Amino acid sequence: MNILSHLLSQPAQSDRQTEKKQRRGIELKSPREVEIMRQSAKIVATVLKEISEMVKPGMTTADLDAHAEKRIREMDATPSFKGYHGFKGSICSSINNEVVHGIPSPKKVIRAGDVLKVDTGAYYQGFHGDSCITIAVGEVTPEAARLIRVAEEALYKGIEQVKAGNYLMDIAGAIEDHVKANKFCVVEDFTGHGVGRNLHEEPSVFNFRTRDMPNVKLRAGMTLAIEPILNAGSKFTRILSDHWTAVTVDNSLSAQFEHTVLVTETGYEILTDRTQL
């Protein structure tokens, strides 16, 4: 989950003071902190795996949100998203042309053929985990299936570039090249981010090459939320009147995958790896 400044209303003075205190720069996690993050990430992975197995047509996104909150709390954590800058859910649930930050609702019914993005986070003993999956609900169109596949491939193309001594633009370039080779567009309005004590930390983790931000060298102990977001049509998005939900400007489909990843001296560790549960 990454909330850009244009999504947020002006924070209250106390919020601004809190955010200022939380600007700590890029943090390298100690072995003890990494162990805690393994647990917060495992909680996130568990919840997403359960949701992927339970979702079916006729359910609402509020049903999924209730399950996520219940399970996160049962595992002695708290939902990272709930209350974050006023967000109402424990998950972001975005369907079809909704790109990110969809608000769970009992009125939002999941239907066969939907492309459903579920993003969630857990805060455990002072540290966050963050991950997102895209679910094909029932049988989807061939184009939707290809979009989902390429989005997940793009995530792993980026992760493959993670090791101490490489740079953020190595991640960005690998993602961008794979997306463009498959004739889809990288959404440039939203990026990945550092994650740890705060849900969003430095640095921003871009999914495309840019000179707008420093090309940070990766160091062992960094923890990054890498999250490519792809559109089948235009890369441009707009924000709905709820001030959260981003949708494609041309009504095209969107897909997203995200993992919390630890940088090591020789490579990486995917902390939110659902296959290891």
Salt bridges, closest charged atoms under 4 A:
GLU19 OE2 - HIS85 NE2 3.50
GLU27 OE2 - ARG24 NE 2.20
GLU27 OE1 - ARG197 NE 3.08
GLU33 OE2 - ARG197 NH2 2.49
GLU35 OE1 - ARG38 NH1 2.82
GLU50 OE1 - HIS67 NE2 2.86
GLU50 OE2 - ARG71 NH2 2.83
GLU69 OE2 - ARG73 NE 2.97
GLU69 OE1 - LYS82 NZ 2.73
GLU74 OE2 - LYS70 NZ 2.64
GLU74 OE1 - ARG71 NH1 2.87
GLU98 OE1 - LYS108 NZ 3.22
ASP130 OD2 - HIS193 NE2 3.20
GLU143 OE1 - ARG146 NE 3.82
GLU153 OE2 - ARG149 NH1 2.94
GLU153 OE1 - HIS178 NE2 2.74
GLU176 OE2 - LYS180 NZ 3.19
GLU176 OE1 - ARG209 NH1 2.99
ASP177 OD2 - ARG209 NH2 2.84
GLU188 OE2 - LYS235 NZ 3.29
GLU201 OE1 - LYS29 NZ 3.47
GLU227 OE2 - HIS193 NE2 3.28
GLU258 OE2 - HIS193 NE2 3.79
GLU269 OE2 - ARG38 NE 2.84
